[in-house]
Amino acid sequence: MTALHSIPLTLIDGSATDFGRFKGEVVLVVNVASRCGFTPQYAGMEALHNKFREQGFTVLGVPCNQFAGQEPAVDTEIAEFCERNFGVTFPLTAKADVHGGNQHPLYAELTKFRSTGLPEQVQWNFEKFLVTRDGAVAARFASAVAPDSPEIIEAVRAALNEPGQNPSAGSYSS
């Protein structure tokens, strides 16, 4: 197990688990918010999740209210919003901090990955980290990179076809 796999998570329904539940899967971890200009990306995230889930892929949404207060809702309201507006079926965690003094341990590990053009800390909602089946961060994408972009599709396909490999070497950060 990697450091990522041992990190505890609380899902949006309050159940406790850890990132190890995703061992053997490729995961796109995205910090999300319901009142952001990028909120429509939920639809693309759900489509990506559905397109590749049979091959061992999932999206993990991490609601966060650290950027301009764009996720003020409580977990139950967030879950309802996502289901009602975007038909979200991929897992969501409880609301968490992605930077700062209360940074969730998941983001402390994810942000160790260095990607061309992106600073160490998450800068805005809907930044994306692609994690391989063995728990290595393979790529990081800026908020403006849509889930259905060629960069993300290519990186997901590479990670699904080459478990344990780094499909991007940090080159998908545009």
C-alpha positions in Angstrom: 0.0 0.0 0.0 1.2 3.5 -0.8 0.9 6.5 1.6 -2.2 7.5 -0.3 -3.9 4.2 0.4 -3.6 4.6 4.1 -5.2 8.0 4.3 -8.6 8.0 6.2 -11.6 9.4 4.4 -15.1 10.3 5.5 -17.6 10.0 2.7 -20.4 12.5 2.2 -22.9 10.1 3.9 -20.7 10.1 7.1 -19.2 6.7 6.6 -15.6 6.1 7.4 -13.2 4.5 5.0 -9.7 5.1 3.6 -8.2 5.8 0.2 -7.2 2.1 0.1 -10.8 1.3 -1.0 -9.6 2.5 -4.4 -6.5 0.3 -4.6 -6.4 -1.3 -8.0 -8.5 1.5 -9.5 -7.5 4.6 -11.4 -9.0 7.6 -9.6 -9.5 11.2 -10.6 -9.6 13.3 -7.4 -11.3 16.6 -7.8 -12.0 19.4 -5.3 -15.5 20.5 -6.1 -17.9 23.3 -5.2 -21.6 24.0 -6.1 -21.4 27.7 -6.7 -18.3 28.0 -8.9 -18.0 28.9 -12.6 -16.6 25.4 -13.1 -19.5 23.6 -11.4 -20.9 22.4 -14.7 -17.8 20.2 -14.8 -19.8 17.8 -12.6 -21.6 16.6 -15.8 -18.3 15.9 -17.5 -16.9 14.2 -14.4 -20.0 11.9 -14.2 -19.7 11.1 -18.0 -16.0 10.3 -17.5 -16.8 8.1 -14.5 -19.4 6.2 -16.5 -17.2 5.9 -19.6 -14.4 4.2 -17.8 -15.8 2.7 -14.6 -16.0 -0.8 -16.1 -12.3 -0.7 -16.7 -11.5 0.2 -13.1 -11.8 4.0 -13.0 -13.6 6.3 -10.7 -13.9 10.0 -9.9 -13.7 11.1 -6.3 -15.2 14.5 -5.5 -13.9 16.4 -2.5 -16.2 19.3 -1.6 -14.3 22.4 -0.4 -15.4 25.8 0.7 -11.9 27.5 0.7 -12.2 29.4 -2.6 -14.5 32.4 -2.3 -17.0 30.5 -0.2 -18.3 28.7 -3.2 -19.3 25.5 -1.3 -21.2 26.8 1.8 -23.7 23.9 2.0 -23.5 21.0 4.5 -22.7 17.5 3.3 -26.3 16.3 2.9 -27.2 19.4 0.8 -24.1 18.9 -1.4 -25.0 15.3 -2.0 -28.6 16.2 -2.9 -27.4 19.1 -5.2 -25.0 16.8 -7.1 -27.6 14.0 -7.6 -30.4 16.4 -8.5 -28.5 18.6 -10.9 -25.9 16.3 -12.4 -27.0 12.7 -11.6 -23.7 12.2 -9.8 -23.1 8.5 -8.9 -19.3 8.7 -8.2 -18.3 8.9 -4.6 -18.0 12.2 -2.7 -16.2 12.8 0.5 -17.3 15.0 3.4 -16.3 18.7 2.9 -12.6 19.1 3.5 -9.8 21.7 3.3 -7.4 21.3 0.4 -4.7 23.7 1.6 -3.8 25.6 4.7 -3.5 24.6 8.4 -6.4 22.2 8.3 -5.4 20.6 4.9 -6.8 17.1 4.6 -4.1 14.5 4.6 -5.2 13.3 1.1 -4.3 16.7 -0.3 -1.1 16.9 1.7 0.0 13.8 -0.3 -1.5 14.8 -3.6 0.2 18.2 -3.7 3.6 16.6 -3.3 3.3 15.8 -7.0 5.0 18.4 -9.1 3.3 19.4 -12.4 4.5 21.8 -15.0 2.7 25.2 -14.7 0.9 24.5 -11.4 2.0 25.7 -8.0 2.4 23.3 -5.1 -0.9 24.2 -3.4 -4.3 23.9 -5.0 -5.3 27.3 -6.3 -9.0 26.9 -7.1 -12.0 24.6 -7.3 -12.0 21.7 -9.7 -8.3 21.0 -9.8 -7.8 17.4 -10.7 -5.2 14.7 -9.7 -5.0 11.4 -11.5 -4.0 8.5 -9.3 -2.8 5.2 -10.7 -4.0 1.8 -9.6 -1.1 1.4 -7.3 -1.6 4.8 -5.6 0.9 7.0 -7.4 -0.1 10.5 -8.6 0.4 10.4 -12.4 -0.9 13.8 -13.5 -2.4 17.0 -12.3 -4.8 19.3 -14.2 -5.7 22.9 -13.7 -9.3 23.9 -13.0 -10.0 25.0 -16.5 -9.1 21.6 -18.0 -12.5 20.0 -18.6 -13.0 16.3 -17.6 -13.7 15.5 -21.3 -10.6 17.2 -22.5 -8.2 15.2 -24.7 -5.5 15.6 -22.0 -7.6 14.0 -19.3 -9.0 11.3 -21.6 -5.5 10.4 -22.8 -4.1 10.3 -19.3 -7.0 8.1 -18.0 -6.6 5.7 -20.9 -2.8 5.5 -20.3 -3.3 4.9 -16.6 -5.9 2.2 -17.2 -3.8 0.4 -19.8 -0.5 0.7 -18.0 -1.0 0.1 -14.3 1.8 1.4 -12.1 3.2 3.6 -14.9 3.3 7.3 -14.9 1.4 8.2 -18.1 2.1 11.9 -18.1 5.3 12.6 -16.3 3.6 15.9 -15.4 2.9 17.0 -18.9 -0.9 17.3 -18.6 -1.1 20.5 -16.6 -2.4 22.9 -19.1 
